[in-house]
Amino acid sequence: MEFNGSYYEKNLLKAIFATKGIKFFWKDKERRFIGANQAFLEFYGFDSEEEIIGRTDEDMGWHVDPVPFKNDEIRVVENGESIENAEGTCIIRGEIRNIRANKNPIYDDDGNIVGLVGYFIDVTDEVRKKEHTDNMNRKDSLTGLLNQEGLMEQLGAFVHGYIQRGLNFVCIYLNIDDFKKINAEYGSEYSDELLMNVAECFSLTLATGGIMARMYGDNFVILHQLSRDDQVDILISRLRLALNKVGFMSQHQLTPGVSHGAALMSEVKNGEELVNLAEARMMEDKEHRKKNNIVTGIS
């Protein structure tokens, strides 16, 4: 078949707009819809273009936050900018969907901007898959608690709250006494069960305002906001008391002991120093318990 340039130019837009997965639309300089392709109409559940023509995004009310979309379009029609892969959300049939949009100015023969043309794709499944993967990467596979990466991310939020609003908080570093001895005597299957039971008991003990993570091995860390000065001692007592339940959950009915160290954000300069100080104090407590023969890893 001989190449016919005019034939291809004539049918180019028709072929592009017929693309199923890409939602095309075009607007005048006041950002009012002039038209859209079939994929766009089907995505929003419209029977025809008449339902959108002459209306703006704000008129349609389908964005949770319409301001970023509006600002992007103003930059296109007033400054001639091109918007590429702008991420946002829209409401479709009672569900929030994630979209990625591109927009470009439309010029007349004299070089004046008369409107814009744009398209977007639905990336909800992609975003949800990534969020699921990210969440899994921040969780400890054995206990379901946050892992070290997840803890450091949450620690950043706690530190931000302290810097911006003066919300002091405590970091409590916990280590199970004689865990290696327990593992050697009863095996890894039981020691894993013990870790899961300890994690569950501690988690149930925490009230609102606290999070917990398993750093590695038998080391746990708790971050907890403070409402009064004696809250740290009360929380430690509750955590130790919770360990009594572990024995009833385990096949060998062992009640583990725990060494701990606590540090306040107001004592240090940053989050890393906070965790390090709490860990150092935990090691001091462990030495004290060994020296005074109060380690109760196996009882």
C-alpha positions as CSV (number, residue, x, y, z in Angstrom):
1,M,0.0,0.0,0.0
2,E,1.4,3.4,-1.0
3,F,1.9,5.8,1.9
4,N,-0.7,8.6,1.8
5,G,0.2,11.4,4.2
6,S,-3.1,13.2,4.1
7,Y,-5.0,10.0,4.8
8,Y,-3.0,9.4,7.9
9,E,-3.3,13.0,9.1
10,K,-7.0,12.9,8.6
11,N,-7.5,9.8,10.7
12,L,-4.7,10.3,13.2
13,L,-6.8,11.9,15.9
14,K,-9.6,9.5,15.4
15,A,-7.2,6.6,16.0
16,I,-5.6,8.2,19.1
17,F,-8.9,9.1,20.7
18,A,-10.2,5.6,20.2
19,T,-7.5,4.3,22.5
20,K,-9.4,2.5,25.3
21,G,-7.1,3.0,28.3
22,I,-6.4,6.7,27.7
23,K,-9.0,9.3,28.6
24,F,-8.7,12.4,26.4
25,F,-10.4,15.7,26.9
26,W,-10.1,19.2,25.6
27,K,-11.2,22.6,27.1
28,D,-11.4,26.3,26.2
29,K,-9.3,29.0,27.8
30,E,-11.7,29.3,30.7
31,R,-11.0,25.6,31.4
32,R,-14.5,24.5,30.4
33,F,-14.9,21.2,28.6
34,I,-15.4,21.3,24.9
35,G,-15.2,17.5,24.4
36,A,-13.8,14.2,25.4
37,N,-13.2,10.7,23.9
38,Q,-15.3,7.7,24.6
39,A,-12.9,6.2,27.1
40,F,-13.2,9.4,29.2
41,L,-17.0,9.3,29.1
42,E,-17.1,5.6,30.0
43,F,-14.7,6.1,32.9
44,Y,-17.0,8.7,34.5
45,G,-20.2,7.0,33.4
46,F,-21.5,9.6,31.0
47,D,-23.8,8.8,28.1
48,S,-22.6,11.8,26.0
49,E,-20.4,14.9,25.9
50,E,-23.4,17.0,26.6
51,E,-23.1,16.2,30.3
52,I,-19.7,17.9,30.6
53,I,-19.5,20.5,27.8
54,G,-19.3,24.1,29.2
55,R,-18.4,22.9,32.8
56,T,-15.1,23.0,34.7
57,D,-13.7,20.3,37.0
58,E,-14.9,22.3,40.0
59,D,-18.5,22.2,38.5
60,M,-18.3,18.4,38.1
61,G,-17.1,17.9,41.7
62,W,-15.2,14.8,41.0
63,H,-11.9,15.7,42.7
64,V,-11.2,15.3,46.4
65,D,-9.0,18.4,46.2
66,P,-9.6,20.3,42.9
67,V,-7.0,23.0,43.6
68,P,-3.9,21.2,42.2
69,F,-5.7,20.4,39.0
70,K,-7.0,23.9,38.7
71,N,-3.6,25.4,39.2
72,D,-2.0,23.1,36.6
73,E,-4.6,24.1,34.0
74,I,-4.1,27.8,34.7
75,R,-0.4,27.4,34.1
76,V,-1.2,25.7,30.8
77,V,-3.7,28.3,29.5
78,E,-1.9,31.4,30.8
79,N,1.7,30.5,30.6
80,G,1.8,27.8,27.9
81,E,3.3,25.2,30.2
82,S,3.0,21.5,29.6
83,I,2.0,19.3,32.6
84,E,3.4,15.8,32.6
85,N,2.4,12.9,34.8
86,A,0.7,15.0,37.4
87,E,-0.6,12.5,40.1
88,G,-3.9,13.1,41.8
89,T,-7.2,11.5,42.8
90,C,-10.8,11.6,41.6
91,I,-14.1,10.2,42.8
92,I,-15.7,7.6,40.5
93,R,-18.9,5.9,41.6
94,G,-18.2,6.3,45.2
95,E,-14.6,5.3,45.0
96,I,-11.4,7.3,45.1
97,R,-9.2,6.5,42.1
98,N,-5.6,7.5,41.5
99,I,-4.9,9.1,38.1
100,R,-1.9,10.5,36.3
101,A,-2.6,13.4,34.0
102,N,-0.9,15.2,31.1
103,K,-2.0,18.6,29.7
104,N,-0.8,20.9,26.9
105,P,-1.9,24.2,25.5
106,I,-3.9,24.6,22.2
107,Y,-2.8,27.5,19.9
108,D,-4.6,29.2,17.1
109,D,-3.0,30.2,13.8
110,D,-1.7,33.4,15.3
111,G,0.1,31.6,18.2
112,N,-2.5,32.6,20.8
113,I,-3.5,30.0,23.5
114,V,-7.2,29.2,23.0
115,G,-7.5,26.2,25.3
116,L,-5.9,22.9,26.4
117,V,-5.9,19.3,25.5
118,G,-5.2,16.6,28.1
119,Y,-5.4,13.0,28.9
120,F,-5.0,10.8,32.0
121,I,-4.7,7.1,32.9
122,D,-6.1,5.3,35.9
123,V,-3.1,4.1,38.0
124,T,-5.1,2.9,41.0
125,D,-4.1,-0.7,40.8
126,E,-0.4,0.3,40.4
127,V,-0.5,2.7,43.4
128,R,-2.3,0.1,45.6
129,K,0.2,-2.6,44.6
130,K,3.1,-0.3,45.5
131,E,1.5,0.7,48.8
132,H,1.0,-2.9,49.7
133,T,4.6,-3.7,48.8
134,D,5.8,-0.7,50.8
135,N,3.7,-1.7,53.8
136,M,5.0,-5.3,53.6
137,N,8.6,-3.9,53.5
138,R,7.9,-2.1,56.7
139,K,6.5,-5.1,58.6
140,D,8.3,-7.8,60.5
141,S,7.4,-11.1,58.8
142,L,7.3,-13.1,62.1
143,T,5.4,-10.8,64.5
144,G,3.5,-8.5,62.1
145,L,4.9,-5.5,64.0
146,L,6.8,-2.7,62.3
147,N,10.4,-3.6,61.4
148,Q,13.4,-1.3,61.8
149,E,12.6,0.5,58.6
150,G,9.0,1.0,59.6
151,L,10.0,2.2,63.0
152,M,12.4,4.8,61.7
153,E,9.7,6.2,59.4
154,Q,7.3,6.5,62.3
155,L,10.1,8.0,64.5
156,G,10.4,10.8,61.9
157,A,6.7,11.7,62.4
158,F,7.1,11.6,66.2
159,V,10.2,13.9,66.0
160,H,8.3,16.3,63.7
161,G,5.5,16.5,66.2
162,Y,8.0,17.3,68.9
163,I,9.8,20.0,66.9
164,Q,6.6,21.6,65.6
165,R,4.2,21.3,68.5
166,G,6.4,20.3,71.5
167,L,4.8,16.9,71.8
168,N,7.4,15.0,73.9
169,F,7.6,11.2,73.7
170,V,9.5,8.3,75.1
171,C,11.5,5.6,73.3
172,I,11.5,2.3,75.3
173,Y,14.0,-0.4,74.2
174,L,13.2,-3.9,75.3
175,N,15.2,-7.1,75.2
176,I,14.0,-10.6,76.4
177,D,16.2,-12.0,79.1
178,D,18.0,-15.3,78.4
179,F,16.5,-15.6,75.0
180,K,19.5,-17.5,73.6
181,K,19.2,-20.0,76.4
182,I,15.5,-20.4,75.7
183,N,16.3,-21.0,72.0
184,A,19.0,-23.5,72.8
185,E,16.9,-25.5,75.2
186,Y,13.5,-25.5,73.4
187,G,14.4,-24.8,69.8
188,S,13.7,-22.1,67.2
189,E,10.1,-23.1,66.7
190,Y,9.3,-22.4,70.3
191,S,11.4,-19.2,70.4
192,D,9.6,-17.9,67.4
193,E,6.3,-18.6,69.1
194,L,7.6,-16.8,72.2
195,L,8.5,-13.7,70.2
196,M,5.0,-13.7,68.6
197,N,3.3,-14.0,72.0
198,V,5.5,-11.3,73.5
199,A,4.7,-9.0,70.6
200,E,1.0,-9.7,71.0
201,C,1.0,-9.0,74.7
202,F,2.9,-5.8,74.4
203,S,0.8,-4.6,71.5
204,L,-2.4,-5.2,73.5
205,T,-0.9,-3.3,76.5
206,L,-0.2,-0.1,74.5
207,A,-2.9,2.5,74.6
208,T,-3.5,5.1,71.9
209,G,-0.5,7.2,71.2
210,G,2.0,4.4,71.1
211,I,3.6,2.2,68.4
212,M,5.8,-0.9,68.6
213,A,8.5,-2.5,66.4
214,R,10.7,-5.5,66.4
215,M,14.1,-4.3,65.6
216,Y,15.8,-7.7,65.2
217,G,16.1,-10.9,67.2
218,D,14.5,-10.4,70.6
219,N,14.8,-6.6,70.6
220,F,11.6,-4.5,70.6
221,V,11.2,-0.7,70.6
222,I,8.2,1.3,71.6
223,L,7.5,4.9,70.9
224,H,4.8,6.5,73.0
225,Q,3.6,10.1,73.5
226,L,3.6,11.5,77.0
227,S,0.8,13.2,78.8
228,R,2.3,13.3,82.2
229,D,5.6,12.8,84.0
230,D,4.9,9.4,85.6
231,Q,3.6,7.8,82.4
232,V,6.9,6.1,81.6
233,D,7.0,4.2,84.9
234,I,3.4,3.2,84.6
235,L,3.9,2.0,81.0
236,I,6.9,-0.1,82.0
237,S,5.0,-1.7,84.8
238,R,2.1,-2.6,82.5
239,L,4.5,-4.1,80.0
240,R,6.2,-6.3,82.6
241,L,2.8,-7.3,83.9
242,A,1.8,-8.3,80.4
243,L,4.6,-10.8,80.2
244,N,2.8,-12.9,82.8
245,K,0.2,-13.7,80.1
246,V,2.9,-15.1,77.7
247,G,3.3,-18.2,79.8
248,F,-0.3,-19.2,79.3
249,M,-0.1,-18.7,75.6
250,S,3.0,-20.9,75.2
251,Q,3.3,-24.7,75.1
252,H,6.0,-24.7,77.7
253,Q,4.4,-22.0,79.9
254,L,7.5,-20.0,80.3
255,T,7.2,-16.5,81.6
256,P,10.1,-14.4,80.1
257,G,11.8,-11.5,81.8
258,V,12.7,-8.4,80.0
259,S,15.4,-5.7,80.3
260,H,14.5,-2.2,79.3
261,G,15.8,1.3,78.7
262,A,13.8,4.5,78.3
263,A,14.8,7.9,76.9
264,L,12.8,11.0,76.3
265,M,13.0,13.1,73.1
266,S,13.6,16.1,75.2
267,E,16.9,14.6,76.3
268,V,18.5,14.4,72.9
269,K,19.0,16.2,69.6
270,N,17.5,13.8,67.1
271,G,15.8,10.5,66.6
272,E,18.9,8.4,66.1
273,E,20.4,9.7,69.5
274,L,17.1,8.8,71.1
275,V,17.1,5.2,70.1
276,N,20.8,4.8,70.9
277,L,20.3,6.3,74.4
278,A,17.4,4.0,75.1
279,E,19.4,0.9,73.9
280,A,22.4,1.9,76.0
281,R,20.1,2.2,79.1
282,M,18.6,-1.2,78.3
283,M,22.1,-2.7,78.3
284,E,22.8,-1.1,81.7
285,D,19.5,-2.6,83.0
286,K,20.5,-6.0,81.6
287,E,23.8,-5.9,83.4
288,H,22.1,-4.8,86.6
289,R,19.6,-7.7,86.4
290,K,22.4,-10.2,85.8
291,K,24.6,-8.9,88.6
292,N,21.7,-9.0,91.1
293,N,20.4,-12.4,89.8
294,I,17.0,-11.1,88.8
295,V,17.0,-12.3,85.2
296,T,13.8,-14.3,84.7
297,G,14.1,-15.6,81.2
298,I,13.2,-19.1,82.2
299,S,10.9,-19.5,85.2
